[in-house]
Amino acid sequence: MKMSHRSLPDKTIERLSQYRRNLLICLSQGKHHIFSHEIALIHHITPVQVRRDLMLIGYSGTLRKGYDVKELIDLIGLILDTEEGLKVAIVGIGNLGRSLIGYFSGKRSKLNIVAGFDNNPDKIGKIYAGVHCYSSERMQEIIVEEEISIAIITVPADNAAIVAERLVMAGIKGILNFSPKPLNVPPHVYLEEIDMITSLEKVAYYVKKQL
């Protein structure tokens, strides 16, 4: 029996996204079936973890061929994506913001960055990888007009809290925060915080152990 996507553990959702990304590469290379130990090797996890994740979404392979790559990609898409797609805005069109726009362009048909916001007059009105940069003063107007439901915050730490507050007031339902300042949002808004300093220090810790 399939679990609702709402009841899947956060880590399983993350791994499903990673599985799909690499399964798409496998498919493009002409691979049509794959075993759990092959998926595990790509992601540096155990085959047991792979099988557990796929059991949670109600998918099983065969002993002889393993998993059907295209079927698995499609099933993960049904779980992670919405039929009509979701629109994304990015607030803060600095180096990181522009890099994210460029990197994400064309990566997912069901997730589209459709607007950028900044308070720098030199950036307002410009197009970055097909994304129009608007004045931050128009944030609520554009979010409502474009029916944007997800926002990415890449502003300096001092501005992050007020930006998050304005996004919530505009109706944003999910926030990906790249600023180094932890945010507080209402329970109905899903918040994911990317702490690059902590991640780098984690890597440094494990490197230190090998010195």
C-alpha positions in Angstrom: 0.0 0.0 0.0 1.3 3.4 -1.0 1.9 6.0 1.7 0.6 9.5 1.2 3.4 11.9 0.3 2.5 13.9 3.4 3.4 10.9 5.6 6.8 10.2 4.1 9.8 11.0 6.3 11.8 14.1 5.3 14.9 12.1 4.6 13.0 9.8 2.3 11.7 12.7 0.3 15.3 14.0 0.0 16.5 10.6 -1.2 13.7 10.2 -3.7 14.7 13.5 -5.3 18.3 12.3 -5.4 17.2 8.9 -6.8 15.3 10.5 -9.6 18.1 12.8 -10.6 20.5 9.9 -11.0 17.9 7.6 -12.5 17.4 10.2 -15.2 21.1 10.1 -15.9 21.0 6.3 -16.1 18.0 6.4 -18.5 19.9 8.9 -20.7 22.8 6.4 -20.9 20.5 3.6 -22.1 20.0 1.8 -18.8 16.4 0.6 -18.4 16.6 -1.6 -15.3 18.6 -1.1 -12.0 19.1 -3.1 -8.8 18.9 -1.7 -5.3 22.7 -2.3 -4.7 23.4 -0.2 -7.8 21.3 2.7 -6.6 22.9 2.3 -3.1 26.4 2.5 -4.6 25.6 5.8 -6.4 24.2 7.4 -3.3 26.7 5.9 -0.7 23.9 4.3 1.3 22.9 0.6 1.9 20.7 -1.5 -0.4 18.4 -2.0 2.6 17.8 1.7 2.8 17.0 1.9 -0.9 14.5 -1.0 -0.7 12.9 0.6 2.4 12.4 3.9 0.7 10.9 2.3 -2.4 8.7 0.1 -0.3 7.3 3.2 1.4 6.1 4.5 -2.0 4.7 1.1 -2.9 7.2 0.1 -5.5 9.1 -3.2 -5.9 11.3 -4.7 -8.5 12.0 -8.2 -9.7 14.8 -10.6 -8.7 15.8 -11.0 -12.3 15.8 -7.4 -13.6 15.6 -5.2 -10.5 13.7 -1.9 -10.9 12.3 -0.5 -14.1 14.1 2.9 -14.3 11.4 4.7 -16.3 8.6 3.4 -14.1 10.5 4.5 -11.0 11.2 7.9 -12.4 7.5 8.4 -13.2 6.3 7.2 -9.8 8.7 9.5 -8.0 7.4 12.3 -10.2 3.9 11.6 -9.1 4.9 11.8 -5.5 7.2 14.9 -5.6 5.5 16.9 -8.3 2.1 18.6 -8.7 0.2 18.1 -12.0 0.1 21.8 -12.8 3.6 22.6 -11.5 4.6 25.1 -8.9 6.1 28.6 -9.3 9.1 29.8 -7.4 10.5 33.3 -6.6 14.0 34.1 -5.5 14.7 37.1 -3.2 18.1 38.5 -3.4 19.7 38.6 -6.9 23.3 38.7 -5.7 26.0 36.2 -6.7 24.3 33.3 -5.0 20.8 34.2 -6.3 22.0 34.5 -9.9 23.9 31.2 -9.6 20.8 29.4 -8.4 18.7 30.9 -11.2 21.2 29.7 -13.8 21.7 26.3 -12.2 18.0 25.6 -11.8 17.0 26.8 -15.3 15.4 23.9 -17.2 16.2 21.3 -14.5 12.6 20.6 -13.5 9.5 21.1 -15.7 7.2 21.1 -12.6 9.2 23.7 -10.7 9.9 27.1 -12.3 11.6 30.2 -11.0 9.4 32.9 -12.5 10.4 36.0 -10.6 13.4 37.6 -8.8 13.3 40.4 -6.3 16.0 42.9 -5.2 16.3 46.4 -3.9 19.3 47.3 -6.0 18.2 49.7 -8.8 21.0 48.4 -11.0 19.3 44.9 -11.0 15.6 45.9 -11.1 14.2 45.4 -14.6 17.0 43.1 -15.8 16.5 39.5 -16.9 18.7 36.8 -15.5 18.6 33.4 -17.3 15.0 34.2 -18.4 13.9 35.4 -14.9 12.7 39.1 -14.5 14.1 40.9 -11.5 11.4 43.1 -9.8 11.7 45.7 -7.1 11.3 44.2 -3.6 8.6 46.7 -3.1 6.4 44.8 -5.6 6.9 41.4 -3.9 3.4 40.9 -2.7 1.9 42.2 -5.9 3.9 39.9 -8.1 3.6 36.8 -5.9 -0.2 37.1 -5.9 -0.4 38.0 -9.6 1.9 35.1 -10.7 0.4 32.6 -8.1 3.9 31.9 -6.7 3.9 29.4 -3.8 7.6 28.9 -3.1 10.4 31.4 -2.3 14.1 31.1 -2.0 15.8 33.6 0.3 19.4 34.6 -0.6 19.6 38.0 1.1 22.1 39.1 3.8 21.3 37.8 7.4 20.2 41.2 8.6 17.4 41.3 6.0 16.2 37.6 6.1 13.6 37.9 8.9 11.7 40.8 7.4 11.9 39.2 3.9 10.4 36.0 5.4 7.7 37.9 7.1 6.7 39.7 3.9 6.8 36.4 1.9 4.4 34.8 4.4 2.1 37.8 4.3 2.1 37.5 0.5 0.8 33.9 0.7 4.1 31.9 0.2 3.6 28.3 1.4 7.2 27.1 1.4 10.6 28.8 1.9 14.1 27.7 1.1 16.5 29.8 3.2 20.1 30.2 2.1 20.7 33.2 4.5 22.8 32.3 7.6 20.1 33.6 9.9 17.6 31.0 11.2 14.0 32.0 10.6 10.7 31.6 12.3 7.6 31.0 10.2 4.0 30.0 10.9 3.2 26.2 11.1 1.5 26.3 7.7 4.7 27.4 5.9 7.3 24.8 5.3 10.8 26.0 6.0 14.0 24.4 4.7 17.2 26.0 5.9 20.5 25.5 4.0 23.5 26.2 6.4 26.6 26.0 4.2 28.9 27.0 7.0 27.7 24.1 9.1 28.0 21.7 6.2 31.6 22.8 5.5 32.5 22.6 9.1 31.1 19.0 9.2 33.4 18.1 6.2 36.3 19.8 8.0 35.7 17.8 11.1 35.9 14.5 9.2 39.0 15.7 7.4 40.6 16.7 10.7 40.1 13.1 12.0 42.2 11.8 9.1 45.1 14.2 9.6 
